[in-house]
Amino acid sequence: MLSLQLNPFPVLYTGRLMLKEITAADVNDLLVLRSDKNVMAYIDRPLANRQLMPWS
């Protein structure tokens, strides 16, 4: 059986990306992505509404 060690959460690097654990510091970037129709066209979730977010 596969066993994953995620504590601490690993950071993975590629030629173009850094993949890391999502934290509260990422909220604004995630909101931008979740409210973009072009991004969300491929994700089966409703668009986020920036106007409903007090920190936006």
PyMOL commands that set and color helices and strands:
alter all, ss='L'
color gray80, all
select helices_A, chain A and resi 24-34+37-40+50-52
alter helices_A, ss='H'
color red, helices_A
select strands_A, chain A and resi 12-13+18-19
alter strands_A, ss='S'
color yellow, strands_A
deselect
rebuild
show_as cartoon
